Amino acid sequence: MRRTARGFGLDTAWSELRARLEQRPTAAGLLLALIAYFAFSLHDALVKLLVAKIDAPEILFMRSLTVVVLCLSLGGRGVVTRGLFSPMRGKLLLRAFLTFAAWLLYYSSARYLGLAEMITIYFASPLLIAVMAGPLLGERVTVVRWVALGIGFLGVLLAARPHGSNPVLPALCVGLAAIIWAYAMILMRQISAELRGWDQVFVIALLFLVGCGITLPFLWKTPSLPALLLMLGLGFLSTAAQLLLIKSVRLAQASAVAPMEFSGLLWSFVFGYCLFGDIPALGVFFGAGLILLSGGMVVMGEMRGPGTSPVSTSLAGKLKKS
Protein backbone atom coordinates (compact mmCIF):
# COMPACT_ATOMS: atom_id res chain seq x y z
CA MET A 1 0.00 0.00 0.00
CA ARG A 2 2.82 2.38 0.81
CA ARG A 3 4.44 1.83 -2.58
CA THR A 4 1.11 2.30 -4.31
CA ALA A 5 0.35 5.50 -2.43
CA ARG A 6 3.83 6.77 -2.99
CA GLY A 7 3.65 5.95 -6.67
CA PHE A 8 0.24 7.59 -6.92
CA GLY A 9 1.66 10.71 -5.28
CA LEU A 10 4.51 10.90 -7.79
CA ASP A 11 2.11 10.38 -10.69
CA THR A 12 -0.15 13.13 -9.40
CA ALA A 13 2.76 15.53 -8.92
CA TRP A 14 4.06 14.78 -12.41
CA SER A 15 0.60 15.27 -13.93
CA GLU A 16 0.20 18.61 -12.19
CA LEU A 17 3.65 19.75 -13.31
CA ARG A 18 2.95 18.66 -16.88
CA ALA A 19 -0.41 20.47 -16.87
CA ARG A 20 1.25 23.66 -15.65
CA LEU A 21 3.95 23.46 -18.30
CA GLU A 22 1.36 22.86 -21.03
CA GLN A 23 -0.48 25.99 -19.89
CA ARG A 24 2.77 27.96 -19.99
CA PRO A 25 4.68 26.73 -23.05
CA THR A 26 7.33 29.45 -22.72
CA ALA A 27 8.24 28.29 -19.21
CA ALA A 28 8.41 24.70 -20.48
CA GLY A 29 10.67 25.81 -23.31
CA LEU A 30 13.03 27.56 -20.91
CA LEU A 31 13.24 24.45 -18.70
CA LEU A 32 14.10 22.29 -21.71
CA ALA A 33 16.73 24.83 -22.77
CA LEU A 34 18.39 24.67 -19.34
CA ILE A 35 18.66 20.88 -19.58
CA ALA A 36 19.94 21.14 -23.16
CA TYR A 37 22.70 23.57 -22.23
CA PHE A 38 23.79 21.30 -19.37
CA ALA A 39 24.18 18.50 -21.93
CA PHE A 40 26.00 20.82 -24.36
CA SER A 41 28.42 21.89 -21.60
CA LEU A 42 29.25 18.27 -20.78
CA HIS A 43 29.63 17.58 -24.50
CA ASP A 44 32.06 20.51 -24.94
CA ALA A 45 34.13 19.48 -21.93
CA LEU A 46 34.48 15.93 -23.27
CA VAL A 47 35.44 17.24 -26.73
CA LYS A 48 38.12 19.45 -25.15
CA LEU A 49 39.41 16.38 -23.36
CA LEU A 50 39.68 14.50 -26.68
CA VAL A 51 40.95 17.34 -28.87
CA ALA A 52 44.30 17.38 -27.05
CA LYS A 53 45.28 14.25 -29.01
CA ILE A 54 42.69 13.90 -31.78
CA ASP A 55 41.78 16.47 -34.45
CA ALA A 56 38.31 18.03 -34.26
CA PRO A 57 37.07 16.70 -37.67
CA GLU A 58 37.77 13.10 -36.61
CA ILE A 59 35.91 13.62 -33.32
CA LEU A 60 32.95 15.21 -35.07
CA PHE A 61 32.90 12.44 -37.71
CA MET A 62 32.66 9.64 -35.14
CA ARG A 63 30.10 11.57 -33.12
CA SER A 64 27.99 12.31 -36.20
CA LEU A 65 28.11 8.64 -37.26
CA THR A 66 26.35 7.75 -34.01
CA VAL A 67 23.79 10.53 -34.50
CA VAL A 68 22.92 9.38 -38.04
CA VAL A 69 22.45 5.77 -36.88
CA LEU A 70 20.28 6.94 -33.97
CA CYS A 71 18.09 9.08 -36.21
CA LEU A 72 17.54 6.26 -38.71
CA SER A 73 16.89 3.72 -35.95
CA LEU A 74 14.50 5.79 -33.83
CA GLY A 75 13.16 8.32 -36.33
CA GLY A 76 12.63 5.88 -39.18
CA ARG A 77 13.43 6.21 -42.87
CA GLY A 78 11.04 9.14 -43.03
CA VAL A 79 13.73 11.41 -41.60
CA VAL A 80 15.50 11.15 -44.95
CA THR A 81 12.56 12.18 -47.12
CA ARG A 82 11.20 14.78 -44.71
CA GLY A 83 14.60 16.32 -44.09
CA LEU A 84 16.03 16.32 -47.61
CA PHE A 85 12.83 16.93 -49.60
CA SER A 86 10.94 19.32 -47.33
CA PRO A 87 9.97 22.79 -48.62
CA MET A 88 12.21 24.03 -45.79
CA ARG A 89 15.22 22.05 -47.04
CA GLY A 90 16.98 25.19 -48.27
CA LYS A 91 16.98 26.80 -44.83
CA LEU A 92 17.69 23.44 -43.19
CA LEU A 93 20.75 22.82 -45.36
CA LEU A 94 21.93 26.37 -44.71
CA ARG A 95 21.50 25.83 -40.97
CA ALA A 96 23.37 22.53 -41.22
CA PHE A 97 26.26 24.17 -43.06
CA LEU A 98 26.42 27.09 -40.60
CA THR A 99 26.31 24.73 -37.61
CA PHE A 100 29.09 22.66 -39.16
CA ALA A 101 31.23 25.74 -39.72
CA ALA A 102 30.60 27.12 -36.22
CA TRP A 103 31.37 23.84 -34.43
CA LEU A 104 34.49 23.19 -36.53
CA LEU A 105 35.85 26.68 -35.76
CA TYR A 106 34.98 26.35 -32.08
CA TYR A 107 36.41 22.90 -31.44
CA SER A 108 39.53 23.49 -33.55
CA SER A 109 40.33 26.41 -31.23
CA ALA A 110 39.88 24.30 -28.08
CA ARG A 111 43.45 23.04 -28.33
CA TYR A 112 44.91 26.55 -28.13
CA LEU A 113 42.57 28.37 -25.71
CA GLY A 114 41.58 27.71 -22.14
CA LEU A 115 37.97 26.80 -21.37
CA ALA A 116 37.33 30.18 -19.72
CA GLU A 117 38.73 32.15 -22.67
CA MET A 118 36.65 30.19 -25.16
CA ILE A 119 33.44 30.65 -23.21
CA THR A 120 34.02 34.38 -22.71
CA ILE A 121 34.14 34.96 -26.45
CA TYR A 122 31.50 32.41 -27.45
CA PHE A 123 28.91 33.65 -24.98
CA ALA A 124 28.41 36.77 -27.07
CA SER A 125 26.01 34.62 -29.13
CA PRO A 126 22.94 35.04 -26.84
CA LEU A 127 23.20 38.82 -27.23
CA LEU A 128 23.49 38.45 -30.99
CA ILE A 129 20.45 36.15 -31.05
CA ALA A 130 18.39 38.72 -29.16
CA VAL A 131 19.50 41.45 -31.56
CA MET A 132 18.65 39.35 -34.63
CA ALA A 133 15.32 38.09 -33.26
CA GLY A 134 13.66 41.47 -33.71
CA PRO A 135 14.21 42.12 -37.43
CA LEU A 136 14.41 38.48 -38.58
CA LEU A 137 11.67 36.84 -36.46
CA GLY A 138 9.46 39.81 -35.66
CA GLU A 139 9.84 39.14 -31.93
CA ARG A 140 9.42 41.98 -29.48
CA VAL A 141 12.38 41.82 -27.10
CA THR A 142 11.11 43.21 -23.80
CA VAL A 143 13.07 45.55 -21.56
CA VAL A 144 13.32 42.77 -18.95
CA ARG A 145 14.95 40.46 -21.47
CA TRP A 146 17.44 43.13 -22.56
CA VAL A 147 18.35 43.85 -18.94
CA ALA A 148 18.66 40.12 -18.24
CA LEU A 149 20.93 39.65 -21.25
CA GLY A 150 23.11 42.56 -20.17
CA ILE A 151 23.41 41.24 -16.61
CA GLY A 152 24.14 37.74 -17.86
CA PHE A 153 26.86 38.90 -20.24
CA LEU A 154 28.41 41.03 -17.49
CA GLY A 155 28.46 37.91 -15.35
CA VAL A 156 30.20 36.01 -18.15
CA LEU A 157 32.92 38.65 -18.39
CA LEU A 158 33.37 38.70 -14.63
CA ALA A 159 33.40 34.94 -14.19
CA ALA A 160 35.50 33.95 -17.19
CA ARG A 161 37.70 36.96 -17.86
CA PRO A 162 40.82 35.85 -19.71
CA HIS A 163 44.15 35.83 -17.89
CA GLY A 164 47.31 36.52 -19.85
CA SER A 165 47.58 36.81 -23.61
CA ASN A 166 45.51 34.66 -25.94
CA PRO A 167 46.50 33.46 -29.42
CA VAL A 168 44.82 35.91 -31.79
CA LEU A 169 43.72 33.54 -34.58
CA PRO A 170 41.97 30.95 -32.34
CA ALA A 171 40.23 33.78 -30.47
CA LEU A 172 38.99 35.23 -33.78
CA CYS A 173 37.78 31.77 -34.83
CA VAL A 174 35.69 31.43 -31.66
CA GLY A 175 34.27 34.93 -32.18
CA LEU A 176 33.29 34.05 -35.75
CA ALA A 177 31.74 30.81 -34.47
CA ALA A 178 29.58 32.82 -32.04
CA ILE A 179 28.25 35.00 -34.87
CA ILE A 180 27.52 32.00 -37.09
CA TRP A 181 25.83 30.07 -34.26
CA ALA A 182 23.58 33.03 -33.45
CA TYR A 183 22.20 33.10 -37.00
CA ALA A 184 21.89 29.29 -37.01
CA MET A 185 19.67 29.59 -33.92
CA ILE A 186 17.44 32.08 -35.76
CA LEU A 187 17.13 29.59 -38.62
CA MET A 188 16.30 26.84 -36.12
CA ARG A 189 13.38 28.89 -34.85
CA GLN A 190 12.07 29.40 -38.39
CA ILE A 191 12.49 25.74 -39.38
CA SER A 192 11.13 24.19 -36.18
CA ALA A 193 7.57 25.26 -36.97
CA GLU A 194 7.54 22.89 -39.97
CA LEU A 195 10.07 20.12 -39.33
CA ARG A 196 10.39 17.60 -36.50
CA GLY A 197 13.50 17.51 -34.35
CA TRP A 198 14.64 14.13 -35.69
CA ASP A 199 14.54 15.43 -39.27
CA GLN A 200 16.70 18.45 -38.46
CA VAL A 201 19.23 16.51 -36.39
CA PHE A 202 19.58 13.88 -39.13
CA VAL A 203 20.32 16.37 -41.92
CA ILE A 204 22.83 18.29 -39.80
CA ALA A 205 24.60 15.09 -38.70
CA LEU A 206 24.67 13.84 -42.30
CA LEU A 207 26.38 17.01 -43.47
CA PHE A 208 28.87 16.72 -40.57
CA LEU A 209 29.54 13.11 -41.58
CA VAL A 210 30.26 14.02 -45.21
CA GLY A 211 32.19 17.22 -44.43
CA CYS A 212 34.42 15.65 -41.80
CA GLY A 213 34.75 12.39 -43.74
CA ILE A 214 36.48 14.23 -46.59
CA THR A 215 39.28 15.26 -44.22
CA LEU A 216 39.85 11.83 -42.63
CA PRO A 217 42.43 10.55 -45.17
CA PHE A 218 44.64 13.49 -44.17
CA LEU A 219 43.91 13.74 -40.43
CA TRP A 220 43.02 10.22 -39.23
CA LYS A 221 44.75 9.01 -36.08
CA THR A 222 43.76 5.59 -34.78
CA PRO A 223 42.16 6.27 -31.39
CA SER A 224 42.45 4.11 -28.29
CA LEU A 225 39.40 2.05 -27.35
CA PRO A 226 38.34 4.44 -24.52
CA ALA A 227 38.69 7.44 -26.88
CA LEU A 228 36.68 5.65 -29.60
CA LEU A 229 33.88 4.78 -27.18
CA LEU A 230 33.86 8.35 -25.88
CA MET A 231 33.60 9.79 -29.39
CA LEU A 232 30.71 7.49 -30.22
CA GLY A 233 29.07 8.28 -26.86
CA LEU A 234 29.20 11.97 -27.74
CA GLY A 235 26.64 11.18 -30.43
CA PHE A 236 24.04 10.14 -27.84
CA LEU A 237 24.72 13.25 -25.76
CA SER A 238 24.64 15.56 -28.78
CA THR A 239 21.38 14.07 -30.08
CA ALA A 240 19.62 14.53 -26.75
CA ALA A 241 20.90 18.11 -26.39
CA GLN A 242 19.86 19.11 -29.92
CA LEU A 243 16.38 17.59 -29.62
CA LEU A 244 15.80 19.38 -26.30
CA LEU A 245 17.00 22.68 -27.75
CA ILE A 246 14.83 22.32 -30.87
CA LYS A 247 11.76 21.66 -28.72
CA SER A 248 12.62 24.60 -26.48
CA VAL A 249 12.66 27.09 -29.37
CA ARG A 250 9.37 25.68 -30.63
CA LEU A 251 7.79 26.61 -27.30
CA ALA A 252 9.61 29.82 -26.38
CA GLN A 253 10.81 32.80 -28.36
CA ALA A 254 14.46 32.77 -29.38
CA SER A 255 15.16 35.97 -27.42
CA ALA A 256 13.75 34.32 -24.27
CA VAL A 257 15.75 31.12 -24.71
CA ALA A 258 18.99 33.04 -25.37
CA PRO A 259 19.77 33.95 -21.70
CA MET A 260 19.42 30.28 -20.73
CA GLU A 261 22.64 29.65 -22.62
CA PHE A 262 24.49 31.54 -19.87
CA SER A 263 23.74 28.62 -17.51
CA GLY A 264 26.21 26.58 -19.52
CA LEU A 265 29.00 28.73 -18.11
CA LEU A 266 28.35 27.44 -14.60
CA TRP A 267 28.52 23.83 -15.74
CA SER A 268 31.65 24.47 -17.77
CA PHE A 269 33.50 25.53 -14.63
CA VAL A 270 32.25 22.46 -12.78
CA PHE A 271 33.43 20.19 -15.60
CA GLY A 272 36.64 22.21 -15.95
CA TYR A 273 37.47 21.49 -12.33
CA CYS A 274 36.47 17.81 -12.48
CA LEU A 275 38.23 17.00 -15.78
CA PHE A 276 41.12 19.48 -15.97
CA GLY A 277 41.68 20.50 -12.36
CA ASP A 278 40.87 24.17 -13.03
CA ILE A 279 40.12 26.06 -9.82
CA PRO A 280 37.82 29.08 -10.44
CA ALA A 281 38.86 32.47 -9.10
CA LEU A 282 36.70 34.48 -6.70
CA GLY A 283 35.26 36.43 -9.62
CA VAL A 284 33.65 33.24 -10.89
CA PHE A 285 31.30 33.11 -7.92
CA PHE A 286 30.20 36.74 -8.37
CA GLY A 287 29.77 36.16 -12.10
CA ALA A 288 27.80 32.99 -11.45
CA GLY A 289 25.41 34.96 -9.23
CA LEU A 290 24.81 37.49 -12.00
CA ILE A 291 24.25 34.73 -14.54
CA LEU A 292 21.73 32.99 -12.32
CA LEU A 293 20.01 36.34 -11.75
CA SER A 294 19.86 36.84 -15.53
CA GLY A 295 18.15 33.53 -16.18
CA GLY A 296 15.91 33.91 -13.13
CA MET A 297 14.66 37.29 -14.35
CA VAL A 298 13.54 35.79 -17.65
CA VAL A 299 11.95 32.71 -16.08
CA MET A 300 10.08 34.69 -13.42
CA GLY A 301 8.95 37.23 -15.99
CA GLU A 302 7.50 34.47 -18.15
CA MET A 303 5.87 32.66 -15.22
CA ARG A 304 4.15 35.85 -14.01
CA GLY A 305 3.20 37.01 -17.48
CA PRO A 306 0.54 35.56 -19.77
CA GLY A 307 2.95 32.69 -20.52
CA THR A 308 2.16 32.50 -24.21
CA SER A 309 2.75 34.47 -27.33
CA PRO A 310 1.05 34.22 -30.70
CA VAL A 311 4.07 32.35 -32.00
CA SER A 312 4.59 30.01 -29.05
CA THR A 313 0.88 29.19 -28.78
CA SER A 314 0.68 27.98 -32.37
CA LEU A 315 3.91 26.05 -32.02
CA ALA A 316 2.73 24.35 -28.83
CA GLY A 317 -0.13 22.75 -30.73
CA LYS A 318 2.20 21.46 -33.43
CA LEU A 319 4.59 20.13 -30.82
CA LYS A 320 1.95 17.72 -29.46
CA LYS A 321 1.63 16.18 -32.90
CA SER A 322 5.35 15.48 -33.29
C-alpha positions as a Python dict, from the first residue, in 0.01 Angstrom:
ca = {
    (1, 'M'): (0, 0, 0),
    (2, 'R'): (282, 238, 81),
    (3, 'R'): (444, 183, -258),
    (4, 'T'): (111, 230, -431),
    (5, 'A'): (35, 550, -243),
    (6, 'R'): (383, 677, -299),
    (7, 'G'): (365, 595, -667),
    (8, 'F'): (24, 759, -692),
    (9, 'G'): (166, 1071, -528),
    (10, 'L'): (451, 1090, -779),
    (11, 'D'): (211, 1038, -1069),
    (12, 'T'): (-15, 1313, -940),
    (13, 'A'): (276, 1553, -892),
    (14, 'W'): (406, 1478, -1241),
    (15, 'S'): (60, 1527, -1393),
    (16, 'E'): (20, 1861, -1219),
    (17, 'L'): (365, 1975, -1331),
    (18, 'R'): (295, 1866, -1688),
    (19, 'A'): (-41, 2047, -1687),
    (20, 'R'): (125, 2366, -1565),
    (21, 'L'): (395, 2346, -1830),
    (22, 'E'): (136, 2286, -2103),
    (23, 'Q'): (-48, 2599, -1989),
    (24, 'R'): (277, 2796, -1999),
    (25, 'P'): (468, 2673, -2305),
    (26, 'T'): (733, 2945, -2272),
    (27, 'A'): (824, 2829, -1921),
    (28, 'A'): (841, 2470, -2048),
    (29, 'G'): (1067, 2581, -2331),
    (30, 'L'): (1303, 2756, -2091),
    (31, 'L'): (1324, 2445, -1870),
    (32, 'L'): (1410, 2229, -2171),
    (33, 'A'): (1673, 2483, -2277),
    (34, 'L'): (1839, 2467, -1934),
    (35, 'I'): (1866, 2088, -1958),
    (36, 'A'): (1994, 2114, -2316),
    (37, 'Y'): (2270, 2357, -2223),
    (38, 'F'): (2379, 2130, -1937),
    (39, 'A'): (2418, 1850, -2193),
    (40, 'F'): (2600, 2082, -2436),
    (41, 'S'): (2842, 2189, -2160),
    (42, 'L'): (2925, 1827, -2078),
    (43, 'H'): (2963, 1758, -2450),
    (44, 'D'): (3206, 2051, -2494),
    (45, 'A'): (3413, 1948, -2193),
    (46, 'L'): (3448, 1593, -2327),
    (47, 'V'): (3544, 1724, -2673),
    (48, 'K'): (3812, 1945, -2515),
    (49, 'L'): (3941, 1638, -2336),
    (50, 'L'): (3968, 1450, -2668),
    (51, 'V'): (4095, 1734, -2887),
    (52, 'A'): (4430, 1738, -2705),
    (53, 'K'): (4528, 1425, -2901),
    (54, 'I'): (4269, 1390, -3178),
    (55, 'D'): (4178, 1647, -3445),
    (56, 'A'): (3831, 1803, -3426),
    (57, 'P'): (3707, 1670, -3767),
    (58, 'E'): (3777, 1310, -3661),
    (59, 'I'): (3591, 1362, -3332),
    (60, 'L'): (3295, 1521, -3507),
    (61, 'F'): (3290, 1244, -3771),
    (62, 'M'): (3266, 964, -3514),
    (63, 'R'): (3010, 1157, -3312),
    (64, 'S'): (2799, 1231, -3620),
    (65, 'L'): (2811, 864, -3726),
    (66, 'T'): (2635, 775, -3401),
    (67, 'V'): (2379, 1053, -3450),
    (68, 'V'): (2292, 938, -3804),
    (69, 'V'): (2245, 577, -3688),
    (70, 'L'): (2028, 694, -3397),
    (71, 'C'): (1809, 908, -3621),
    (72, 'L'): (1754, 626, -3871),
    (73, 'S'): (1689, 372, -3595),
    (74, 'L'): (1450, 579, -3383),
    (75, 'G'): (1316, 832, -3633),
    (76, 'G'): (1263, 588, -3918),
    (77, 'R'): (1343, 621, -4287),
    (78, 'G'): (1104, 914, -4303),
    (79, 'V'): (1373, 1141, -4160),
    (80, 'V'): (1550, 1115, -4495),
    (81, 'T'): (1256, 1218, -4712),
    (82, 'R'): (1120, 1478, -4471),
    (83, 'G'): (1460, 1632, -4409),
    (84, 'L'): (1603, 1632, -4761),
    (85, 'F'): (1283, 1693, -4960),
    (86, 'S'): (1094, 1932, -4733),
    (87, 'P'): (997, 2279, -4862),
    (88, 'M'): (1221, 2403, -4579),
    (89, 'R'): (1522, 2205, -4704),
    (90, 'G'): (1698, 2519, -4827),
    (91, 'K'): (1698, 2680, -4483),
    (92, 'L'): (1769, 2344, -4319),
    (93, 'L'): (2075, 2282, -4536),
    (94, 'L'): (2193, 2637, -4471),
    (95, 'R'): (2150, 2583, -4097),
    (96, 'A'): (2337, 2253, -4122),
    (97, 'F'): (2626, 2417, -4306),
    (98, 'L'): (2642, 2709, -4060),
    (99, 'T'): (2631, 2473, -3761),
    (100, 'F'): (2909, 2266, -3916),
    (101, 'A'): (3123, 2574, -3972),
    (102, 'A'): (3060, 2712, -3622),
    (103, 'W'): (3137, 2384, -3443),
    (104, 'L'): (3449, 2319, -3653),
    (105, 'L'): (3585, 2668, -3576),
    (106, 'Y'): (3498, 2635, -3208),
    (107, 'Y'): (3641, 2290, -3144),
    (108, 'S'): (3953, 2349, -3355),
    (109, 'S'): (4033, 2641, -3123),
    (110, 'A'): (3988, 2430, -2808),
    (111, 'R'): (4345, 2304, -2833),
    (112, 'Y'): (4491, 2655, -2813),
    (113, 'L'): (4257, 2837, -2571),
    (114, 'G'): (4158, 2771, -2214),
    (115, 'L'): (3797, 2680, -2137),
    (116, 'A'): (3733, 3018, -1972),
    (117, 'E'): (3873, 3215, -2267),
    (118, 'M'): (3665, 3019, -2516),
    (119, 'I'): (3344, 3065, -2321),
    (120, 'T'): (3402, 3438, -2271),
    (121, 'I'): (3414, 3496, -2645),
    (122, 'Y'): (3150, 3241, -2745),
    (123, 'F'): (2891, 3365, -2498),
    (124, 'A'): (2841, 3677, -2707),
    (125, 'S'): (2601, 3462, -2913),
    (126, 'P'): (2294, 3504, -2684),
    (127, 'L'): (2320, 3882, -2723),
    (128, 'L'): (2349, 3845, -3099),
    (129, 'I'): (2045, 3615, -3105),
    (130, 'A'): (1839, 3872, -2916),
    (131, 'V'): (1950, 4145, -3156),
    (132, 'M'): (1865, 3935, -3463),
    (133, 'A'): (1532, 3809, -3326),
    (134, 'G'): (1366, 4147, -3371),
    (135, 'P'): (1421, 4212, -3743),
    (136, 'L'): (1441, 3848, -3858),
    (137, 'L'): (1167, 3684, -3646),
    (138, 'G'): (946, 3981, -3566),
    (139, 'E'): (984, 3914, -3193),
    (140, 'R'): (942, 4198, -2948),
    (141, 'V'): (1238, 4182, -2710),
    (142, 'T'): (1111, 4321, -2380),
    (143, 'V'): (1307, 4555, -2156),
    (144, 'V'): (1332, 4277, -1895),
    (145, 'R'): (1495, 4046, -2147),
    (146, 'W'): (1744, 4313, -2256),
    (147, 'V'): (1835, 4385, -1894),
    (148, 'A'): (1866, 4012, -1824),
    (149, 'L'): (2093, 3965, -2125),
    (150, 'G'): (2311, 4256, -2017),
    (151, 'I'): (2341, 4124, -1661),
    (152, 'G'): (2414, 3774, -1786),
    (153, 'F'): (2686, 3890, -2024),
    (154, 'L'): (2841, 4103, -1749),
    (155, 'G'): (2846, 3791, -1535),
    (156, 'V'): (3020, 3601, -1815),
    (157, 'L'): (3292, 3865, -1839),
    (158, 'L'): (3337, 3870, -1463),
    (159, 'A'): (3340, 3494, -1419),
    (160, 'A'): (3550, 3395, -1719),
    (161, 'R'): (3770, 3696, -1786),
    (162, 'P'): (4082, 3585, -1971),
    (163, 'H'): (4415, 3583, -1789),
    (164, 'G'): (4731, 3652, -1985),
    (165, 'S'): (4758, 3681, -2361),
    (166, 'N'): (4551, 3466, -2594),
    (167, 'P'): (4650, 3346, -2942),
    (168, 'V'): (4482, 3591, -3179),
    (169, 'L'): (4372, 3354, -3458),
    (170, 'P'): (4197, 3095, -3234),
    (171, 'A'): (4023, 3378, -3047),
    (172, 'L'): (3899, 3523, -3378),
    (173, 'C'): (3778, 3177, -3483),
    (174, 'V'): (3569, 3143, -3166),
    (175, 'G'): (3427, 3493, -3218),
    (176, 'L'): (3329, 3405, -3575),
    (177, 'A'): (3174, 3081, -3447),
    (178, 'A'): (2958, 3282, -3204),
    (179, 'I'): (2825, 3500, -3487),
    (180, 'I'): (2752, 3200, -3709),
    (181, 'W'): (2583, 3007, -3426),
    (182, 'A'): (2358, 3303, -3345),
    (183, 'Y'): (2220, 3310, -3700),
    (184, 'A'): (2189, 2929, -3701),
    (185, 'M'): (1967, 2959, -3392),
    (186, 'I'): (1744, 3208, -3576),
    (187, 'L'): (1713, 2959, -3862),
    (188, 'M'): (1630, 2684, -3612),
    (189, 'R'): (1338, 2889, -3485),
    (190, 'Q'): (1207, 2940, -3839),
    (191, 'I'): (1249, 2574, -3938),
    (192, 'S'): (1113, 2419, -3618),
    (193, 'A'): (757, 2526, -3697),
    (194, 'E'): (754, 2289, -3997),
    (195, 'L'): (1007, 2012, -3933),
    (196, 'R'): (1039, 1760, -3650),
    (197, 'G'): (1350, 1751, -3435),
    (198, 'W'): (1464, 1413, -3569),
    (199, 'D'): (1454, 1543, -3927),
    (200, 'Q'): (1670, 1845, -3846),
    (201, 'V'): (1923, 1651, -3639),
    (202, 'F'): (1958, 1388, -3913),
    (203, 'V'): (2032, 1637, -4192),
    (204, 'I'): (2283, 1829, -3980),
    (205, 'A'): (2460, 1509, -3870),
    (206, 'L'): (2467, 1384, -4230),
    (207, 'L'): (2638, 1701, -4347),
    (208, 'F'): (2887, 1672, -4057),
    (209, 'L'): (2954, 1311, -4158),
    (210, 'V'): (3026, 1402, -4521),
    (211, 'G'): (3219, 1722, -4443),
    (212, 'C'): (3442, 1565, -4180),
    (213, 'G'): (3475, 1239, -4374),
    (214, 'I'): (3648, 1423, -4659),
    (215, 'T'): (3928, 1526, -4422),
    (216, 'L'): (3985, 1183, -4263),
    (217, 'P'): (4243, 1055, -4517),
    (218, 'F'): (4464, 1349, -4417),
    (219, 'L'): (4391, 1374, -4043),
    (220, 'W'): (4302, 1022, -3923),
    (221, 'K'): (4475, 901, -3608),
    (222, 'T'): (4376, 559, -3478),
    (223, 'P'): (4216, 627, -3139),
    (224, 'S'): (4245, 411, -2829),
    (225, 'L'): (3940, 205, -2735),
    (226, 'P'): (3834, 444, -2452),
    (227, 'A'): (3869, 744, -2688),
    (228, 'L'): (3668, 565, -2960),
    (229, 'L'): (3388, 478, -2718),
    (230, 'L'): (3386, 835, -2588),
    (231, 'M'): (3360, 979, -2939),
    (232, 'L'): (3071, 749, -3022),
    (233, 'G'): (2907, 828, -2686),
    (234, 'L'): (2920, 1197, -2774),
    (235, 'G'): (2664, 1118, -3043),
    (236, 'F'): (2404, 1014, -2784),
    (237, 'L'): (2472, 1325, -2576),
    (238, 'S'): (2464, 1556, -2878),
    (239, 'T'): (2138, 1407, -3008),
    (240, 'A'): (1962, 1453, -2675),
    (241, 'A'): (2090, 1811, -2639),
    (242, 'Q'): (1986, 1911, -2992),
    (243, 'L'): (1638, 1759, -2962),
    (244, 'L'): (1580, 1938, -2630),
    (245, 'L'): (1700, 2268, -2775),
    (246, 'I'): (1483, 2232, -3087),
    (247, 'K'): (1176, 2166, -2872),
    (248, 'S'): (1262, 2460, -2648),
    (249, 'V'): (1266, 2709, -2937),
    (250, 'R'): (937, 2568, -3063),
    (251, 'L'): (779, 2661, -2730),
    (252, 'A'): (961, 2982, -2638),
    (253, 'Q'): (1081, 3280, -2836),
    (254, 'A'): (1446, 3277, -2938),
    (255, 'S'): (1516, 3597, -2742),
    (256, 'A'): (1375, 3432, -2427),
    (257, 'V'): (1575, 3112, -2471),
    (258, 'A'): (1899, 3304, -2537),
    (259, 'P'): (1977, 3395, -2170),
    (260, 'M'): (1942, 3028, -2073),
    (261, 'E'): (2264, 2965, -2262),
    (262, 'F'): (2449, 3154, -1987),
    (263, 'S'): (2374, 2862, -1751),
    (264, 'G'): (2621, 2658, -1952),
    (265, 'L'): (2900, 2873, -1811),
    (266, 'L'): (2835, 2744, -1460),
    (267, 'W'): (2852, 2383, -1574),
    (268, 'S'): (3165, 2447, -1777),
    (269, 'F'): (3350, 2553, -1463),
    (270, 'V'): (3225, 2246, -1278),
    (271, 'F'): (3343, 2019, -1560),
    (272, 'G'): (3664, 2221, -1595),
    (273, 'Y'): (3747, 2149, -1233),
    (274, 'C'): (3647, 1781, -1248),
    (275, 'L'): (3823, 1700, -1578),
    (276, 'F'): (4112, 1948, -1597),
    (277, 'G'): (4168, 2050, -1236),
    (278, 'D'): (4087, 2417, -1303),
    (279, 'I'): (4012, 2606, -982),
    (280, 'P'): (3782, 2908, -1044),
    (281, 'A'): (3886, 3247, -910),
    (282, 'L'): (3670, 3448, -670),
    (283, 'G'): (3526, 3643, -962),
    (284, 'V'): (3365, 3324, -1089),
    (285, 'F'): (3130, 3311, -792),
    (286, 'F'): (3020, 3674, -837),
    (287, 'G'): (2977, 3616, -1210),
    (288, 'A'): (2780, 3299, -1145),
    (289, 'G'): (2541, 3496, -923),
    (290, 'L'): (2481, 3749, -1200),
    (291, 'I'): (2425, 3473, -1454),
    (292, 'L'): (2173, 3299, -1232),
    (293, 'L'): (2001, 3634, -1175),
    (294, 'S'): (1986, 3684, -1553),
    (295, 'G'): (1815, 3353, -1618),
    (296, 'G'): (1591, 3391, -1313),
    (297, 'M'): (1466, 3729, -1435),
    (298, 'V'): (1354, 3579, -1765),
    (299, 'V'): (1195, 3271, -1608),
    (300, 'M'): (1008, 3469, -1342),
    (301, 'G'): (895, 3723, -1599),
    (302, 'E'): (750, 3447, -1815),
    (303, 'M'): (587, 3266, -1522),
    (304, 'R'): (415, 3585, -1401),
    (305, 'G'): (320, 3701, -1748),
    (306, 'P'): (54, 3556, -1977),
    (307, 'G'): (295, 3269, -2052),
    (308, 'T'): (216, 3250, -2421),
    (309, 'S'): (275, 3447, -2733),
    (310, 'P'): (105, 3422, -3070),
    (311, 'V'): (407, 3235, -3200),
    (312, 'S'): (459, 3001, -2905),
    (313, 'T'): (88, 2919, -2878),
    (314, 'S'): (68, 2798, -3237),
    (315, 'L'): (391, 2605, -3202),
    (316, 'A'): (273, 2435, -2883),
    (317, 'G'): (-13, 2275, -3073),
    (318, 'K'): (220, 2146, -3343),
    (319, 'L'): (459, 2013, -3082),
    (320, 'K'): (195, 1772, -2946),
    (321, 'K'): (163, 1618, -3290),
    (322, 'S'): (535, 1548, -3329),
}
